Amino acid sequence: MTGHRIIRSFFAIAIIGLGLLGITSQGCYYDNVEDLFPGGVCDTTAVSFSADVQPIIDLKCATPGCHVAGGSPGIIMTNYAGIKAKVDDGSFENRALVQKNMPPSGSQDLTNCELDILTAWINAGAPDN
């Protein structure tokens, strides 16, 4: 009888321990898609200004107080002509892709994929496509 009690106690403790282990091993975590699927998510084979580049510029550059009318003087990035002017004079590539200080600190940084898309677009001659 005592042997059965010991075995039952052992199994009860083991089940409780496994349950606690299962509960505590489950936790919150953050997965960055670029870390999970490096190189497999970002397609730069056929970069388009309207489908790929403009949405990045709209989200990260042409925001209130920055590169829009009434924002940063002389740097309007709400259309192809404004962006292309900065590509042609080298400042776009220098600030966004080389120095990586645009967007400025405190803003949402360009992701690796966004940097790759912008680089591919510039390397293709920055077409208005």
Backbone atoms as SQL, in Angstrom:
CREATE TABLE atoms (id INTEGER PRIMARY KEY, chain TEXT, resi INTEGER, resn TEXT, atom TEXT, x REAL, y REAL, z REAL);
INSERT INTO atoms VALUES
  (1, 'A', 1, 'MET', 'N', 0.821, -1.186, 0.000),
  (2, 'A', 1, 'MET', 'CA', 0.000, 0.000, 0.000),
  (3, 'A', 1, 'MET', 'C', 0.868, 1.253, 0.000),
  (4, 'A', 2, 'THR', 'N', 1.910, 1.241, 0.786),
  (5, 'A', 2, 'THR', 'CA', 2.785, 2.395, 0.863),
  (6, 'A', 2, 'THR', 'C', 3.490, 2.625, -0.472),
  (7, 'A', 3, 'GLY', 'N', 3.841, 1.550, -1.171),
  (8, 'A', 3, 'GLY', 'CA', 4.492, 1.672, -2.474),
  (9, 'A', 3, 'GLY', 'C', 3.587, 2.336, -3.495),
  (10, 'A', 4, 'HIS', 'N', 2.285, 1.992, -3.461),
  (11, 'A', 4, 'HIS', 'CA', 1.332, 2.609, -4.389),
  (12, 'A', 4, 'HIS', 'C', 1.170, 4.097, -4.097),
  (13, 'A', 5, 'ARG', 'N', 1.190, 4.443, -2.817),
  (14, 'A', 5, 'ARG', 'CA', 1.053, 5.844, -2.417),
  (15, 'A', 5, 'ARG', 'C', 2.258, 6.648, -2.904),
  (16, 'A', 6, 'ILE', 'N', 3.431, 6.079, -2.804),
  (17, 'A', 6, 'ILE', 'CA', 4.653, 6.766, -3.245),
  (18, 'A', 6, 'ILE', 'C', 4.618, 6.960, -4.765),
  (19, 'A', 7, 'ILE', 'N', 4.220, 5.906, -5.477),
  (20, 'A', 7, 'ILE', 'CA', 4.153, 6.000, -6.941),
  (21, 'A', 7, 'ILE', 'C', 3.113, 7.035, -7.360),
  (22, 'A', 8, 'ARG', 'N', 1.933, 7.019, -6.704),
  (23, 'A', 8, 'ARG', 'CA', 0.891, 7.997, -7.015),
  (24, 'A', 8, 'ARG', 'C', 1.368, 9.415, -6.716),
  (25, 'A', 9, 'SER', 'N', 2.049, 9.598, -5.616),
  (26, 'A', 9, 'SER', 'CA', 2.577, 10.923, -5.258),
  (27, 'A', 9, 'SER', 'C', 3.613, 11.376, -6.284),
  (28, 'A', 10, 'PHE', 'N', 4.464, 10.443, -6.688),
  (29, 'A', 10, 'PHE', 'CA', 5.485, 10.772, -7.678),
  (30, 'A', 10, 'PHE', 'C', 4.838, 11.221, -8.990),
  (31, 'A', 11, 'PHE', 'N', 3.851, 10.457, -9.474),
  (32, 'A', 11, 'PHE', 'CA', 3.167, 10.816, -10.717),
  (33, 'A', 11, 'PHE', 'C', 2.408, 12.132, -10.589),
  (34, 'A', 12, 'ALA', 'N', 1.807, 12.364, -9.439),
  (35, 'A', 12, 'ALA', 'CA', 1.080, 13.626, -9.239),
  (36, 'A', 12, 'ALA', 'C', 2.044, 14.805, -9.298),
  (37, 'A', 13, 'ILE', 'N', 3.179, 14.661, -8.639),
  (38, 'A', 13, 'ILE', 'CA', 4.182, 15.737, -8.644),
  (39, 'A', 13, 'ILE', 'C', 4.747, 15.913, -10.058),
  (40, 'A', 14, 'ALA', 'N', 4.982, 14.798, -10.761),
  (41, 'A', 14, 'ALA', 'CA', 5.510, 14.879, -12.124),
  (42, 'A', 14, 'ALA', 'C', 4.524, 15.574, -13.053),
  (43, 'A', 15, 'ILE', 'N', 3.246, 15.245, -12.937),
  (44, 'A', 15, 'ILE', 'CA', 2.230, 15.869, -13.785),
  (45, 'A', 15, 'ILE', 'C', 2.115, 17.357, -13.480),
  (46, 'A', 16, 'ILE', 'N', 2.115, 17.707, -12.205),
  (47, 'A', 16, 'ILE', 'CA', 2.057, 19.126, -11.819),
  (48, 'A', 16, 'ILE', 'C', 3.299, 19.854, -12.334),
  (49, 'A', 17, 'GLY', 'N', 4.458, 19.233, -12.184),
  (50, 'A', 17, 'GLY', 'CA', 5.703, 19.847, -12.658),
  (51, 'A', 17, 'GLY', 'C', 5.703, 20.051, -14.160),
  (52, 'A', 18, 'LEU', 'N', 5.256, 19.044, -14.905),
  (53, 'A', 18, 'LEU', 'CA', 5.181, 19.189, -16.362),
  (54, 'A', 18, 'LEU', 'C', 4.178, 20.262, -16.768),
  (55, 'A', 19, 'GLY', 'N', 3.069, 20.337, -16.044),
  (56, 'A', 19, 'GLY', 'CA', 2.078, 21.378, -16.325),
  (57, 'A', 19, 'GLY', 'C', 2.652, 22.763, -16.094),
  (58, 'A', 20, 'LEU', 'N', 3.347, 22.940, -14.976),
  (59, 'A', 20, 'LEU', 'CA', 3.969, 24.240, -14.687),
  (60, 'A', 20, 'LEU', 'C', 5.049, 24.571, -15.711),
  (61, 'A', 21, 'LEU', 'N', 5.811, 23.573, -16.103),
  (62, 'A', 21, 'LEU', 'CA', 6.839, 23.794, -17.116),
  (63, 'A', 21, 'LEU', 'C', 6.208, 24.232, -18.436),
  (64, 'A', 22, 'GLY', 'N', 5.123, 23.587, -18.813),
  (65, 'A', 22, 'GLY', 'CA', 4.422, 23.957, -20.043),
  (66, 'A', 22, 'GLY', 'C', 3.869, 25.361, -19.995),
  (67, 'A', 23, 'ILE', 'N', 3.319, 25.740, -18.854),
  (68, 'A', 23, 'ILE', 'CA', 2.747, 27.082, -18.705),
  (69, 'A', 23, 'ILE', 'C', 3.833, 28.146, -18.741),
  (70, 'A', 24, 'THR', 'N', 4.922, 27.916, -18.029),
  (71, 'A', 24, 'THR', 'CA', 5.963, 28.941, -17.944),
  (72, 'A', 24, 'THR', 'C', 6.819, 29.018, -19.196),
  (73, 'A', 25, 'SER', 'N', 6.857, 27.948, -19.987),
  (74, 'A', 25, 'SER', 'CA', 7.670, 28.017, -21.202),
  (75, 'A', 25, 'SER', 'C', 6.950, 28.753, -22.325),
  (76, 'A', 26, 'GLN', 'N', 5.660, 28.965, -22.185),
  (77, 'A', 26, 'GLN', 'CA', 4.900, 29.732, -23.167),
  (78, 'A', 26, 'GLN', 'C', 4.995, 31.197, -22.778),
  (79, 'A', 27, 'GLY', 'N', 5.430, 32.034, -23.687),
  (80, 'A', 27, 'GLY', 'CA', 5.559, 33.449, -23.368),
  (81, 'A', 27, 'GLY', 'C', 5.398, 34.294, -24.606),
  (82, 'A', 28, 'CYS', 'N', 5.399, 35.573, -24.396),
  (83, 'A', 28, 'CYS', 'CA', 5.292, 36.507, -25.505),
  (84, 'A', 28, 'CYS', 'C', 6.656, 36.663, -26.153),
  (85, 'A', 29, 'TYR', 'N', 6.646, 36.831, -27.435),
  (86, 'A', 29, 'TYR', 'CA', 7.877, 37.108, -28.142),
  (87, 'A', 29, 'TYR', 'C', 7.542, 37.885, -29.397),
  (88, 'A', 30, 'TYR', 'N', 8.556, 38.530, -29.941),
  (89, 'A', 30, 'TYR', 'CA', 8.375, 39.356, -31.130),
  (90, 'A', 30, 'TYR', 'C', 9.219, 38.767, -32.243),
  (91, 'A', 31, 'ASP', 'N', 8.589, 38.452, -33.342),
  (92, 'A', 31, 'ASP', 'CA', 9.310, 37.949, -34.502),
  (93, 'A', 31, 'ASP', 'C', 9.374, 39.033, -35.562),
  (94, 'A', 32, 'ASN', 'N', 10.562, 39.324, -36.002),
  (95, 'A', 32, 'ASN', 'CA', 10.767, 40.250, -37.106),
  (96, 'A', 32, 'ASN', 'C', 10.793, 39.417, -38.382),
  (97, 'A', 33, 'VAL', 'N', 9.909, 39.699, -39.307),
  (98, 'A', 33, 'VAL', 'CA', 9.798, 38.899, -40.531),
  (99, 'A', 33, 'VAL', 'C', 11.122, 38.845, -41.285),
  (100, 'A', 34, 'GLU', 'N', 11.918, 39.895, -41.233),
  (101, 'A', 34, 'GLU', 'CA', 13.206, 39.885, -41.919),
  (102, 'A', 34, 'GLU', 'C', 14.185, 38.924, -41.254),
  (103, 'A', 35, 'ASP', 'N', 14.062, 38.734, -39.923),
  (104, 'A', 35, 'ASP', 'CA', 14.916, 37.777, -39.235),
  (105, 'A', 35, 'ASP', 'C', 14.460, 36.348, -39.500),
  (106, 'A', 36, 'LEU', 'N', 13.148, 36.149, -39.592),
  (107, 'A', 36, 'LEU', 'CA', 12.610, 34.811, -39.810),
  (108, 'A', 36, 'LEU', 'C', 12.851, 34.299, -41.225),
  (109, 'A', 37, 'PHE', 'N', 12.745, 35.182, -42.200),
  (110, 'A', 37, 'PHE', 'CA', 12.874, 34.787, -43.596),
  (111, 'A', 37, 'PHE', 'C', 13.872, 35.686, -44.318),
  (112, 'A', 38, 'PRO', 'N', 15.144, 35.630, -43.935),
  (113, 'A', 38, 'PRO', 'CA', 16.110, 36.514, -44.569),
  (114, 'A', 38, 'PRO', 'C', 16.249, 36.206, -46.053),
  (115, 'A', 39, 'GLY', 'N', 16.148, 37.235, -46.845),
  (116, 'A', 39, 'GLY', 'CA', 16.327, 37.097, -48.277),
  (117, 'A', 39, 'GLY', 'C', 15.151, 36.491, -49.018),
  (118, 'A', 40, 'GLY', 'N', 14.191, 35.928, -48.310),
  (119, 'A', 40, 'GLY', 'CA', 13.091, 35.275, -48.981),
  (120, 'A', 40, 'GLY', 'C', 11.851, 36.130, -49.110),
  (121, 'A', 41, 'VAL', 'N', 11.820, 37.275, -48.482),
  (122, 'A', 41, 'VAL', 'CA', 10.619, 38.092, -48.460),
  (123, 'A', 41, 'VAL', 'C', 10.726, 39.280, -49.406),
  (124, 'A', 42, 'CYS', 'N', 11.875, 39.816, -49.559),
  (125, 'A', 42, 'CYS', 'CA', 12.065, 41.065, -50.298),
  (126, 'A', 42, 'CYS', 'C', 12.411, 40.792, -51.763),
  (127, 'A', 43, 'ASP', 'N', 11.510, 41.159, -52.654),
  (128, 'A', 43, 'ASP', 'CA', 11.716, 40.951, -54.085),
  (129, 'A', 43, 'ASP', 'C', 12.132, 42.262, -54.739),
  (130, 'A', 44, 'THR', 'N', 13.348, 42.300, -55.234),
  (131, 'A', 44, 'THR', 'CA', 13.853, 43.510, -55.891),
  (132, 'A', 44, 'THR', 'C', 14.120, 43.268, -57.375),
  (133, 'A', 45, 'THR', 'N', 13.533, 42.217, -57.924),
  (134, 'A', 45, 'THR', 'CA', 13.810, 41.887, -59.325),
  (135, 'A', 45, 'THR', 'C', 13.121, 42.823, -60.309),
  (136, 'A', 46, 'ALA', 'N', 11.954, 43.315, -59.970),
  (137, 'A', 46, 'ALA', 'CA', 11.214, 44.199, -60.882),
  (138, 'A', 46, 'ALA', 'C', 10.616, 45.348, -60.082),
  (139, 'A', 47, 'VAL', 'N', 11.477, 46.199, -59.558),
  (140, 'A', 47, 'VAL', 'CA', 11.025, 47.302, -58.708),
  (141, 'A', 47, 'VAL', 'C', 10.324, 48.358, -59.550),
  (142, 'A', 48, 'SER', 'N', 9.191, 48.801, -59.059),
  (143, 'A', 48, 'SER', 'CA', 8.384, 49.809, -59.742),
  (144, 'A', 48, 'SER', 'C', 8.287, 51.051, -58.857),
  (145, 'A', 49, 'PHE', 'N', 8.389, 52.223, -59.482),
  (146, 'A', 49, 'PHE', 'CA', 8.251, 53.452, -58.705),
  (147, 'A', 49, 'PHE', 'C', 6.881, 53.516, -58.046),
  (148, 'A', 50, 'SER', 'N', 5.832, 53.316, -58.829),
  (149, 'A', 50, 'SER', 'CA', 4.475, 53.496, -58.291),
  (150, 'A', 50, 'SER', 'C', 4.080, 52.411, -57.296),
  (151, 'A', 51, 'ALA', 'N', 4.510, 51.176, -57.515),
  (152, 'A', 51, 'ALA', 'CA', 4.090, 50.080, -56.640),
  (153, 'A', 51, 'ALA', 'C', 5.016, 49.857, -55.455),
  (154, 'A', 52, 'ASP', 'N', 6.302, 50.188, -55.599),
  (155, 'A', 52, 'ASP', 'CA', 7.272, 49.872, -54.551),
  (156, 'A', 52, 'ASP', 'C', 7.899, 51.101, -53.889),
  (157, 'A', 53, 'VAL', 'N', 8.404, 52.019, -54.708),
  (158, 'A', 53, 'VAL', 'CA', 9.153, 53.165, -54.177),
  (159, 'A', 53, 'VAL', 'C', 8.230, 54.218, -53.567),
  (160, 'A', 54, 'GLN', 'N', 7.223, 54.648, -54.303),
  (161, 'A', 54, 'GLN', 'CA', 6.336, 55.707, -53.806),
  (162, 'A', 54, 'GLN', 'C', 5.696, 55.353, -52.457),
  (163, 'A', 55, 'PRO', 'N', 5.219, 54.109, -52.248),
  (164, 'A', 55, 'PRO', 'CA', 4.660, 53.787, -50.928),
  (165, 'A', 55, 'PRO', 'C', 5.672, 53.916, -49.788),
  (166, 'A', 56, 'ILE', 'N', 6.935, 53.582, -50.050),
  (167, 'A', 56, 'ILE', 'CA', 7.974, 53.746, -49.021),
  (168, 'A', 56, 'ILE', 'C', 8.167, 55.227, -48.726),
  (169, 'A', 57, 'ILE', 'N', 8.278, 56.038, -49.773),
  (170, 'A', 57, 'ILE', 'CA', 8.468, 57.483, -49.614),
  (171, 'A', 57, 'ILE', 'C', 7.278, 58.093, -48.876),
  (172, 'A', 58, 'ASP', 'N', 6.066, 57.694, -49.265),
  (173, 'A', 58, 'ASP', 'CA', 4.865, 58.232, -48.608),
  (174, 'A', 58, 'ASP', 'C', 4.836, 57.899, -47.124),
  (175, 'A', 59, 'LEU', 'N', 5.266, 56.703, -46.770),
  (176, 'A', 59, 'LEU', 'CA', 5.220, 56.253, -45.382),
  (177, 'A', 59, 'LEU', 'C', 6.358, 56.810, -44.535),
  (178, 'A', 60, 'LYS', 'N', 7.552, 56.925, -45.129),
  (179, 'A', 60, 'LYS', 'CA', 8.729, 57.259, -44.337),
  (180, 'A', 60, 'LYS', 'C', 9.294, 58.658, -44.571),
  (181, 'A', 61, 'CYS', 'N', 8.955, 59.307, -45.693),
  (182, 'A', 61, 'CYS', 'CA', 9.590, 60.586, -46.038),
  (183, 'A', 61, 'CYS', 'C', 8.592, 61.727, -46.224),
  (184, 'A', 62, 'ALA', 'N', 7.570, 61.493, -47.027),
  (185, 'A', 62, 'ALA', 'CA', 6.592, 62.543, -47.342),
  (186, 'A', 62, 'ALA', 'C', 5.511, 62.568, -46.270),
  (187, 'A', 63, 'THR', 'N', 5.942, 62.880, -45.066),
  (188, 'A', 63, 'THR', 'CA', 5.041, 62.912, -43.914),
  (189, 'A', 63, 'THR', 'C', 4.911, 64.344, -43.416),
  (190, 'A', 64, 'PRO', 'N', 3.857, 64.663, -42.691),
  (191, 'A', 64, 'PRO', 'CA', 3.672, 66.039, -42.207),
  (192, 'A', 64, 'PRO', 'C', 4.919, 66.578, -41.494),
  (193, 'A', 65, 'GLY', 'N', 5.346, 67.750, -41.914),
  (194, 'A', 65, 'GLY', 'CA', 6.503, 68.398, -41.310),
  (195, 'A', 65, 'GLY', 'C', 7.821, 67.999, -41.933),
  (196, 'A', 66, 'CYS', 'N', 7.804, 67.036, -42.815),
  (197, 'A', 66, 'CYS', 'CA', 9.055, 66.593, -43.440),
  (198, 'A', 66, 'CYS', 'C', 9.071, 66.978, -44.916),
  (199, 'A', 67, 'HIS', 'N', 9.137, 66.026, -45.808),
  (200, 'A', 67, 'HIS', 'CA', 9.333, 66.311, -47.228),
  (201, 'A', 67, 'HIS', 'C', 8.016, 66.460, -47.991),
  (202, 'A', 68, 'VAL', 'N', 7.216, 67.418, -47.517),
  (203, 'A', 68, 'VAL', 'CA', 5.945, 67.790, -48.145),
  (204, 'A', 68, 'VAL', 'C', 5.899, 69.310, -48.231),
  (205, 'A', 69, 'ALA', 'N', 4.933, 69.850, -48.952),
  (206, 'A', 69, 'ALA', 'CA', 4.780, 71.306, -49.020),
  (207, 'A', 69, 'ALA', 'C', 4.646, 71.855, -47.603),
  (208, 'A', 70, 'GLY', 'N', 5.418, 72.872, -47.306),
  (209, 'A', 70, 'GLY', 'CA', 5.400, 73.473, -45.973),
  (210, 'A', 70, 'GLY', 'C', 6.317, 72.777, -44.989),
  (211, 'A', 71, 'GLY', 'N', 6.974, 71.718, -45.422),
  (212, 'A', 71, 'GLY', 'CA', 7.891, 70.983, -44.551),
  (213, 'A', 71, 'GLY', 'C', 9.318, 71.434, -44.784),
  (214, 'A', 72, 'SER', 'N', 10.220, 70.480, -44.898),
  (215, 'A', 72, 'SER', 'CA', 11.635, 70.753, -45.109),
  (216, 'A', 72, 'SER', 'C', 11.821, 71.586, -46.377),
  (217, 'A', 73, 'PRO', 'N', 12.420, 72.775, -46.280),
  (218, 'A', 73, 'PRO', 'CA', 12.504, 73.703, -47.409),
  (219, 'A', 73, 'PRO', 'C', 13.198, 73.105, -48.636),
  (220, 'A', 74, 'GLY', 'N', 12.491, 73.185, -49.759),
  (221, 'A', 74, 'GLY', 'CA', 13.085, 72.784, -51.024),
  (222, 'A', 74, 'GLY', 'C', 13.154, 71.291, -51.286),
  (223, 'A', 75, 'ILE', 'N', 12.691, 70.492, -50.370),
  (224, 'A', 75, 'ILE', 'CA', 12.760, 69.046, -50.569),
  (225, 'A', 75, 'ILE', 'C', 11.344, 68.485, -50.497),
  (226, 'A', 76, 'ILE', 'N', 10.696, 68.431, -51.636),
  (227, 'A', 76, 'ILE', 'CA', 9.326, 67.926, -51.717),
  (228, 'A', 76, 'ILE', 'C', 9.374, 66.541, -52.358),
  (229, 'A', 77, 'MET', 'N', 8.880, 65.553, -51.648),
  (230, 'A', 77, 'MET', 'CA', 8.921, 64.176, -52.142),
  (231, 'A', 77, 'MET', 'C', 7.525, 63.579, -52.267),
  (232, 'A', 78, 'THR', 'N', 6.598, 64.379, -52.738),
  (233, 'A', 78, 'THR', 'CA', 5.231, 63.887, -52.894),
  (234, 'A', 78, 'THR', 'C', 4.946, 63.415, -54.313),
  (235, 'A', 79, 'ASN', 'N', 5.929, 63.576, -55.209),
  (236, 'A', 79, 'ASN', 'CA', 5.737, 63.138, -56.593),
  (237, 'A', 79, 'ASN', 'C', 7.065, 62.690, -57.186),
  (238, 'A', 80, 'TYR', 'N', 6.982, 62.069, -58.340),
  (239, 'A', 80, 'TYR', 'CA', 8.174, 61.533, -58.992),
  (240, 'A', 80, 'TYR', 'C', 9.220, 62.617, -59.255),
  (241, 'A', 81, 'ALA', 'N', 8.796, 63.765, -59.767),
  (242, 'A', 81, 'ALA', 'CA', 9.748, 64.824, -60.123),
  (243, 'A', 81, 'ALA', 'C', 10.563, 65.277, -58.915),
  (244, 'A', 82, 'GLY', 'N', 9.918, 65.437, -57.771),
  (245, 'A', 82, 'GLY', 'CA', 10.629, 65.867, -56.568),
  (246, 'A', 82, 'GLY', 'C', 11.623, 64.830, -56.080),
  (247, 'A', 83, 'ILE', 'N', 11.226, 63.580, -56.140),
  (248, 'A', 83, 'ILE', 'CA', 12.112, 62.500, -55.702),
  (249, 'A', 83, 'ILE', 'C', 13.264, 62.334, -56.688),
  (250, 'A', 84, 'LYS', 'N', 12.950, 62.351, -57.970),
  (251, 'A', 84, 'LYS', 'CA', 13.974, 62.165, -59.011),
  (252, 'A', 84, 'LYS', 'C', 15.022, 63.267, -58.963),
  (253, 'A', 85, 'ALA', 'N', 14.617, 64.487, -58.636),
  (254, 'A', 85, 'ALA', 'CA', 15.582, 65.590, -58.515),
  (255, 'A', 85, 'ALA', 'C', 16.613, 65.279, -57.436),
  (256, 'A', 86, 'LYS', 'N', 16.176, 64.696, -56.335),
  (257, 'A', 86, 'LYS', 'CA', 17.092, 64.363, -55.240),
  (258, 'A', 86, 'LYS', 'C', 17.937, 63.136, -55.571),
  (259, 'A', 87, 'VAL', 'N', 17.393, 62.238, -56.385),
  (260, 'A', 87, 'VAL', 'CA', 18.184, 61.099, -56.852),
  (261, 'A', 87, 'VAL', 'C', 19.272, 61.603, -57.795),
  (262, 'A', 88, 'ASP', 'N', 18.894, 62.489, -58.718),
  (263, 'A', 88, 'ASP', 'CA', 19.841, 62.998, -59.714),
  (264, 'A', 88, 'ASP', 'C', 20.988, 63.787, -59.094),
  (265, 'A', 89, 'ASP', 'N', 20.715, 64.539, -58.023),
  (266, 'A', 89, 'ASP', 'CA', 21.814, 65.308, -57.417),
  (267, 'A', 89, 'ASP', 'C', 22.600, 64.488, -56.384),
  (268, 'A', 90, 'GLY', 'N', 22.215, 63.225, -56.184),
  (269, 'A', 90, 'GLY', 'CA', 22.955, 62.334, -55.292),
  (270, 'A', 90, 'GLY', 'C', 22.575, 62.411, -53.836),
  (271, 'A', 91, 'SER', 'N', 21.772, 63.393, -53.457),
  (272, 'A', 91, 'SER', 'CA', 21.466, 63.561, -52.035),
  (273, 'A', 91, 'SER', 'C', 20.544, 62.467, -51.494),
  (274, 'A', 92, 'PHE', 'N', 19.639, 61.964, -52.325),
  (275, 'A', 92, 'PHE', 'CA', 18.737, 60.907, -51.862),
  (276, 'A', 92, 'PHE', 'C', 19.536, 59.663, -51.473),
  (277, 'A', 93, 'GLU', 'N', 20.379, 59.220, -52.392),
  (278, 'A', 93, 'GLU', 'CA', 21.184, 58.025, -52.123),
  (279, 'A', 93, 'GLU', 'C', 22.125, 58.255, -50.944),
  (280, 'A', 94, 'ASN', 'N', 22.764, 59.411, -50.894),
  (281, 'A', 94, 'ASN', 'CA', 23.702, 59.704, -49.816),
  (282, 'A', 94, 'ASN', 'C', 23.017, 59.695, -48.456),
  (283, 'A', 95, 'ARG', 'N', 21.909, 60.393, -48.333),
  (284, 'A', 95, 'ARG', 'CA', 21.255, 60.523, -47.025),
  (285, 'A', 95, 'ARG', 'C', 20.513, 59.258, -46.603),
  (286, 'A', 96, 'ALA', 'N', 19.769, 58.651, -47.535),
  (287, 'A', 96, 'ALA', 'CA', 18.923, 57.508, -47.168),
  (288, 'A', 96, 'ALA', 'C', 19.658, 56.173, -47.205),
  (289, 'A', 97, 'LEU', 'N', 20.569, 56.004, -48.154),
  (290, 'A', 97, 'LEU', 'CA', 21.182, 54.693, -48.348),
  (291, 'A', 97, 'LEU', 'C', 22.617, 54.582, -47.857),
  (292, 'A', 98, 'VAL', 'N', 23.380, 55.665, -47.905),
  (293, 'A', 98, 'VAL', 'CA', 24.777, 55.612, -47.475),
  (294, 'A', 98, 'VAL', 'C', 24.897, 56.010, -46.003),
  (295, 'A', 99, 'GLN', 'N', 24.537, 57.257, -45.691),
  (296, 'A', 99, 'GLN', 'CA', 24.612, 57.723, -44.304),
  (297, 'A', 99, 'GLN', 'C', 23.512, 57.118, -43.431),
  (298, 'A', 100, 'LYS', 'N', 22.415, 56.756, -44.050),
  (299, 'A', 100, 'LYS', 'CA', 21.238, 56.192, -43.368),
  (300, 'A', 100, 'LYS', 'C', 20.752, 57.088, -42.229),
  (301, 'A', 101, 'ASN', 'N', 20.768, 58.408, -42.489),
  (302, 'A', 101, 'ASN', 'CA', 20.260, 59.340, -41.478),
  (303, 'A', 101, 'ASN', 'C', 18.921, 59.943, -41.896),
  (304, 'A', 102, 'MET', 'N', 18.323, 59.366, -42.897),
  (305, 'A', 102, 'MET', 'CA', 16.965, 59.722, -43.297),
  (306, 'A', 102, 'MET', 'C', 16.171, 58.437, -43.387),
  (307, 'A', 103, 'PRO', 'N', 15.067, 58.369, -42.763),
  (308, 'A', 103, 'PRO', 'CA', 14.447, 59.335, -41.873),
  (309, 'A', 103, 'PRO', 'C', 15.320, 59.587, -40.635),
  (310, 'A', 104, 'PRO', 'N', 15.169, 60.778, -40.047),
  (311, 'A', 104, 'PRO', 'CA', 15.998, 61.139, -38.898),
  (312, 'A', 104, 'PRO', 'C', 15.659, 60.309, -37.664),
  (313, 'A', 105, 'SER', 'N', 16.540, 60.386, -36.672),
  (314, 'A', 105, 'SER', 'CA', 16.314, 59.681, -35.407),
  (315, 'A', 105, 'SER', 'C', 14.957, 60.041, -34.839),
  (316, 'A', 106, 'GLY', 'N', 14.317, 59.070, -34.244),
  (317, 'A', 106, 'GLY', 'CA', 12.992, 59.290, -33.686),
  (318, 'A', 106, 'GLY', 'C', 11.888, 58.937, -34.658),
  (319, 'A', 107, 'SER', 'N', 12.252, 58.780, -35.927),
  (320, 'A', 107, 'SER', 'CA', 11.288, 58.365, -36.944),
  (321, 'A', 107, 'SER', 'C', 11.439, 56.869, -37.169),
  (322, 'A', 108, 'GLN', 'N', 10.512, 56.317, -37.902),
  (323, 'A', 108, 'GLN', 'CA', 10.578, 54.897, -38.220),
  (324, 'A', 108, 'GLN', 'C', 11.669, 54.672, -39.263),
  (325, 'A', 109, 'ASP', 'N', 12.692, 53.886, -38.918),
  (326, 'A', 109, 'ASP', 'CA', 13.805, 53.621, -39.827),
  (327, 'A', 109, 'ASP', 'C', 13.353, 52.841, -41.055),
  (328, 'A', 110, 'LEU', 'N', 14.109, 52.979, -42.118),
  (329, 'A', 110, 'LEU', 'CA', 13.886, 52.156, -43.299),
  (330, 'A', 110, 'LEU', 'C', 14.325, 50.730, -42.973),
  (331, 'A', 111, 'THR', 'N', 13.523, 49.751, -43.362),
  (332, 'A', 111, 'THR', 'CA', 13.886, 48.353, -43.144),
  (333, 'A', 111, 'THR', 'C', 14.943, 47.948, -44.165),
  (334, 'A', 112, 'ASN', 'N', 15.576, 46.811, -43.942),
  (335, 'A', 112, 'ASN', 'CA', 16.557, 46.311, -44.906),
  (336, 'A', 112, 'ASN', 'C', 15.912, 46.104, -46.273),
  (337, 'A', 113, 'CYS', 'N', 14.696, 45.597, -46.287),
  (338, 'A', 113, 'CYS', 'CA', 14.002, 45.381, -47.557),
  (339, 'A', 113, 'CYS', 'C', 13.725, 46.714, -48.255),
  (340, 'A', 114, 'GLU', 'N', 13.284, 47.710, -47.511),
  (341, 'A', 114, 'GLU', 'CA', 13.036, 49.029, -48.106),
  (342, 'A', 114, 'GLU', 'C', 14.322, 49.617, -48.674),
  (343, 'A', 115, 'LEU', 'N', 15.428, 49.464, -47.954),
  (344, 'A', 115, 'LEU', 'CA', 16.720, 49.938, -48.450),
  (345, 'A', 115, 'LEU', 'C', 17.094, 49.209, -49.739),
  (346, 'A', 116, 'ASP', 'N', 16.859, 47.899, -49.770),
  (347, 'A', 116, 'ASP', 'CA', 17.166, 47.115, -50.970),
  (348, 'A', 116, 'ASP', 'C', 16.303, 47.546, -52.156),
  (349, 'A', 117, 'ILE', 'N', 15.029, 47.808, -51.905),
  (350, 'A', 117, 'ILE', 'CA', 14.124, 48.251, -52.973),
  (351, 'A', 117, 'ILE', 'C', 14.574, 49.599, -53.527),
  (352, 'A', 118, 'LEU', 'N', 14.881, 50.536, -52.645),
  (353, 'A', 118, 'LEU', 'CA', 15.323, 51.862, -53.092),
  (354, 'A', 118, 'LEU', 'C', 16.637, 51.771, -53.862),
  (355, 'A', 119, 'THR', 'N', 17.554, 50.943, -53.378),
  (356, 'A', 119, 'THR', 'CA', 18.835, 50.754, -54.062),
  (357, 'A', 119, 'THR', 'C', 18.623, 50.161, -55.451),
  (358, 'A', 120, 'ALA', 'N', 17.782, 49.146, -55.549),
  (359, 'A', 120, 'ALA', 'CA', 17.509, 48.511, -56.848),
  (360, 'A', 120, 'ALA', 'C', 16.885, 49.505, -57.817),
  (361, 'A', 121, 'TRP', 'N', 15.986, 50.333, -57.315),
  (362, 'A', 121, 'TRP', 'CA', 15.327, 51.327, -58.162),
  (363, 'A', 121, 'TRP', 'C', 16.339, 52.345, -58.690),
  (364, 'A', 122, 'ILE', 'N', 17.200, 52.843, -57.816),
  (365, 'A', 122, 'ILE', 'CA', 18.227, 53.810, -58.233),
  (366, 'A', 122, 'ILE', 'C', 19.191, 53.152, -59.216),
  (367, 'A', 123, 'ASN', 'N', 19.611, 51.919, -58.923),
  (368, 'A', 123, 'ASN', 'CA', 20.537, 51.209, -59.820),
  (369, 'A', 123, 'ASN', 'C', 19.930, 50.949, -61.196),
  (370, 'A', 124, 'ALA', 'N', 18.607, 50.895, -61.261),
  (371, 'A', 124, 'ALA', 'CA', 17.919, 50.701, -62.547),
  (372, 'A', 124, 'ALA', 'C', 17.720, 52.019, -63.285),
  (373, 'A', 125, 'GLY', 'N', 18.227, 53.120, -62.724),
  (374, 'A', 125, 'GLY', 'CA', 18.095, 54.423, -63.368),
  (375, 'A', 125, 'GLY', 'C', 16.940, 55.245, -62.846),
  (376, 'A', 126, 'ALA', 'N', 16.340, 54.817, -61.737),
  (377, 'A', 126, 'ALA', 'CA', 15.215, 55.523, -61.100),
  (378, 'A', 126, 'ALA', 'C', 14.093, 55.819, -62.096),
  (379, 'A', 127, 'PRO', 'N', 13.578, 54.776, -62.761),
  (380, 'A', 127, 'PRO', 'CA', 12.536, 55.004, -63.772),
  (381, 'A', 127, 'PRO', 'C', 11.191, 55.391, -63.165),
  (382, 'A', 128, 'ASP', 'N', 10.405, 56.118, -63.945),
  (383, 'A', 128, 'ASP', 'CA', 9.042, 56.496, -63.545),
  (384, 'A', 128, 'ASP', 'C', 8.095, 55.421, -64.076),
  (385, 'A', 129, 'ASN', 'N', 8.087, 54.301, -63.392),
  (386, 'A', 129, 'ASN', 'CA', 7.252, 53.182, -63.845),
  (387, 'A', 129, 'ASN', 'C', 6.239, 52.763, -62.791);
